[in-house]
Amino acid sequence: MKTMIPIAICLILCSNTCNTKEKHYKEFHIIPDNYKGRIVIIFNQIHGKDIDIKGDTLFFRIDSNGILKTKYPKFQESSKGNYFFYSSDLKNKIPEWDPLTNEDQRNGIAIFCRGAGEELINGKMEIIEEYFIGDSSLYHKINR
């Protein structure tokens, strides 16, 4: 009987952790019309904006200064995909461009240099995601 109790506890714990499913979302980043430059999303902000969630889609609405402070906690790579749009038209997706491997986007507007991590903001380490939107001239300007 004494050996049955630890086995039962282990089975209960294992079944609870094995049955937890992480929800996966698509991300729609809504960028102000004609905006070019750095975009920063700062997560876990007490006074930040709420994120609209519709079905399996998160809507990140970027402010006109390129910054979004949101209450939303950054999740663990649970995205079904990231999509970028100017605010006036959610039908025309802005493509992502990898300047190291893809030369095709050099003549148009694209998202590039995406990254996520921590950054010191006002003396506090914050979880952020950042990227740039623009053409190849902006890319060369920030990479001098």
Residue pairs with C-beta under 8 A, 6 or more apart in sequence:
22 75
22 76
22 78
23 56
23 78
24 56
24 78
24 79
24 80
25 53
25 56
25 57
25 58
25 75
25 78
25 79
25 80
26 56
26 57
26 58
26 79
26 80
26 81
26 82
26 83
27 57
27 58
27 60
27 79
27 81
27 82
27 83
28 57
28 58
28 59
28 60
28 83
28 85
28 90
29 39
29 60
29 62
29 82
29 83
29 84
29 85
30 59
30 60
30 61
30 62
30 85
30 86
30 87
30 90
31 39
31 62
31 84
31 85
31 86
31 87
31 94
31 133
32 62
32 63
32 64
32 66
32 86
32 87
33 86
33 87
33 88
34 86
35 62
35 64
35 66
35 86
35 133
36 109
36 133
36 134
36 135
36 138
37 66
37 132
37 133
37 134
37 138
38 66
38 130
38 131
38 132
39 62
39 66
39 67
39 68
39 130
39 131
39 132
39 133
40 66
40 67
40 68
40 128
40 129
40 130
41 60
41 62
41 67
41 68
41 70
41 128
41 129
41 130
42 48
42 67
42 68
42 69
42 70
42 121
42 126
42 127
42 128
43 70
43 72
43 73
43 74
43 126
43 127
43 128
43 129
44 71
44 72
44 73
44 74
44 126
44 127
45 69
45 70
45 71
45 126
46 71
47 69
48 68
48 69
48 70
48 71
48 72
49 61
49 68
49 69
49 70
49 71
50 70
50 71
50 72
51 58
51 59
51 60
51 70
51 71
51 72
52 58
52 59
52 61
53 59
56 80
58 72
60 68
60 70
61 68
61 87
62 68
73 127
74 116
74 127
74 129
82 96
83 93
84 93
84 94
84 96
84 111
84 133
85 91
85 92
85 93
85 94
86 92
86 94
94 109
94 110
94 111
94 133
95 105
95 108
95 110
95 111
96 110
96 111
96 112
96 114
97 104
97 105
97 106
97 110
97 111
97 112
98 112
99 106
99 112
99 113
99 136
99 139
105 112
105 136
106 135
106 136
107 135
107 136
108 135
109 133
109 134
109 135
110 133
110 134
110 135
111 131
111 132
111 133
112 131
112 132
112 133
112 134
112 139
113 130
113 131
113 132
113 139
113 142
114 129
114 130
114 131
115 129
115 130
115 131
116 127
116 128
116 129
116 130
117 127
117 128
118 125
118 126
118 127
118 128
119 125
119 126
119 128
119 130
120 126
121 128
132 138
132 139
132 142
